[in-house]
Every structure is written in structure tokens, then in C-alpha cells.
């Protein structure tokens, strides 16, 4: 039987890989750079996406919603590895959510959501922050679109 979240899980795997791929197009001297004092750097907003995916993975494993206290990635390569690992772990967790649970709700510290919608939020967050990385590339003069191969 086809799991109802299989398409979302596959998108999560790809966007994690594609986001990591796009981080390679941000110059090294701009990876921790902030375009404004109150802005986040590529390293910081990538850490935010990683932590959210990890928190929701733990939630759907039955461990409750909690931000992890792991140190943030210090380098591009660490960020890319953590990003791909978090996306893949969440994709696998999506495949484990019992289909009947999707009609319920989830209670998180910042609100109550339909489970079917909540399950998509980490993927949306990954797509959102991938977009920030791509926009940062364009601010720095990269006029090309970069996509990791789809498999």
C-alpha cells in the first residue's frame, strides 16, 4: 500500500539534498555573513531549518516537541551534512506516521495544528530556507539557478 505521505517524504529528501547543493554557491567569505545586523547568515538560517526538522522528527517518534541543544554547525560541510541527515531522518519518520493519525491534531508550544498540515511544516521550512540561500546567491551576483539532480 502506498503511504499517503510518500510524496511529501520524497520531496523532503530532495529538498534537503538540493538545499545543501545550493549552499555550495554561496562564497566562503559570505557563508556566515549577515546582509544586515538583524538578519541571519546562511549558516544561521540553515541551522534553524535543521533544528525544526529534528524537533518535529522527535515529536512524531513520540518524544515530544523539543528543540535540541546540539551545537550549530561551524562550517559549510558540517551544515550540509546535518541538513541532509535531518531531511532524510524526517522523510523516514513521515513514512512511519500511521495514516489514521493524519486526521487528528498536534499540540506544539506555538499552536495546535491539523496533523496532516503539521507533517508538512518541516518540508515547507526547508523549502523556505532554501529560497533564502538562493536569494542570497542572487544578491551576491549569481544569476544562475542551481538544482541538485532528481532521482
Secondary structure, 3 states (H helix, E strand, C coil): CCCCCHHHHHHHHHHHHHHHHHHCCCCHHHCCCCCCCCCCCHHHHHHHHHHHHHHHHHHHHHHCCCCCCCCCCCCHHHHHHHHHHHHHHHHHHHHHCCHHHHHCEEEECCEEEEHHHHHHHHHHHHHHHHHHHHHHHHHCCCCCCCCCCCC
